[in-house]
Amino acid sequence: MEKKVALVTGASSGIGKATAEYLMKKGFHVYGTSRKADNTQIISDQESKGFITMIQMDVTSDKSVASAIGDVMAREGRIDVLVSNAGTGIAGSIEDTSLEDAKYQFETNFFGSLRVIREVLPIMRKQKAGRIIAISSVAGVISIPYQAHYSASKFALEGLMEALRYEVAPFNIKVTVVEPGDTKTGFTSNRLISANSNETSPYYERFQRSIKRMEHDEMNGASPESVAQLIYKIIIKKNPPLRTAAGFQYKAILFLKKLLPARILEFAVNKLYN
Ligand SMILES: NC(=O)c1ccc[n+]([C@@H]2O[C@H](COP(=O)([O-])OP(=O)(O)OC[C@H]3O[C@@H](n4cnc5c(N)ncnc54)[C@H](OP(=O)(O)O)[C@@H]3O)[C@@H](O)[C@H]2O)c1
């Protein structure tokens, strides 16, 4: 195959942007998406001949997703790799977060990914080849207080991808979930503080402590480039795994989760985030 085409959702910032740039340098024709793109922004790499074209996509809209993917197909006629990365975070206690905010969280992180994947599947099936990489989170395996809806949306995504992997393996489509831990991106400032900014909330003080801790850890976390590198490794792997955590410490934490009694993990999460 002379050209490799990658679609990276949420490529205007953070992990998606770093992944789009990394793939471009490896010679990919990259279509990066953003709600704000005007379909004209192109950067290219002389050496690899790869490029990034930014296209408009809102993952919460059927029409927008179908139109963006139609656009890529009109230009390239194929999509070899999907990195389903677009996502947001909502923080707040379960009691204080409105159902509307909870639904929005799922609409972006879960249904947003599902919408893009469903649109790409017939293309990859016809090609008899494809790679789908969904960006979940360590919080998609270990639920964190005051990020319940974020964790729940990523748990749901993990379940979806696990089943998808079986269903599409006969069509030579390989599915992997990448689980970053704290990563220094726009995620922290883009996080919606759903509630609890109200001092009358019974959760107020614990929530404030918890969110400060989250923000501090993210701002001192891994670089998005290190996650991009891992995503590329998965893309070129002949037999990629179902799940992979980004970074040694997170691999170790998830490994220990399997070995240690649940109460030890509960104690640690409580100590850190409550
Ligand atoms: N940062 C972390 O600590 C961390 C840890 C674990 C997992 N993750 C996951 O990594 C992924 C990327 O996050 P990031 O850290 O790189 O955050 P980020 O810097 O805030 O980037 C988020 C990207 O998602 C896009 N996006 C958000 N809502 C969208 C929507 N409705 N439709 C289309 N695009 C949308 C944004 O694009 P526009 O605003 O331009 O549309 C942006 O490009 C997310 O799935 C996140 O859950 C992050």
The ligand as a Gaussian input file, in Angstrom:
#p B3LYP/6-31G(d) Opt

LIG

0 1
 N       -5.213000      14.492000      29.790000
 C       -5.352000      13.433000      30.571000
 O       -4.885000      13.412000      31.743000
 C       -6.070000      12.207000      30.050000
 C       -5.944000      11.010000      30.786000
 C       -6.580000       9.861000      30.341000
 C       -7.323000       9.896000      29.172000
 N       -7.437000      11.057000      28.461000
 C       -8.263000      11.026000      27.245000
 O       -7.509000      11.461000      26.133000
 C       -8.382000      11.977000      25.137000
 C       -7.831000      13.302000      24.640000
 O       -7.858000      14.253000      25.684000
 P       -6.706000      15.332000      25.907000
 O       -6.129000      15.070000      27.233000
 O       -5.807000      15.423000      24.745000
 O       -7.628000      16.643000      26.065000
 P       -7.723000      18.016000      25.250000
 O       -6.381000      18.625000      25.108000
 O       -8.791000      18.794000      25.929000
 O       -8.241000      17.552000      23.803000
 C       -9.539000      17.080000      23.602000
 C       -9.849000      17.015000      22.114000
 O      -11.171000      16.481000      21.967000
 C      -11.900000      17.317000      21.091000
 N      -13.323000      17.313000      21.425000
 C      -13.906000      17.525000      22.622000
 N      -15.246000      17.450000      22.497000
 C      -15.501000      17.173000      21.197000
 C      -16.679000      16.959000      20.436000
 N      -17.904000      17.037000      20.971000
 N      -16.566000      16.697000      19.092000
 C      -15.353000      16.643000      18.546000
 N      -14.194000      16.821000      19.187000
 C      -14.287000      17.094000      20.502000
 C      -11.285000      18.701000      21.220000
 O      -11.464000      19.371000      19.967000
 P      -12.227000      20.762000      19.739000
 O      -12.471000      21.387000      21.082000
 O      -11.267000      21.528000      18.880000
 O      -13.473000      20.370000      19.024000
 C       -9.816000      18.378000      21.441000
 O       -9.128000      18.275000      20.228000
 C       -9.774000      12.067000      25.783000
 O      -10.580000      10.997000      25.336000
 C       -9.478000      11.944000      27.268000
 O      -10.560000      11.377000      27.978000
 C       -6.832000      12.213000      28.882000

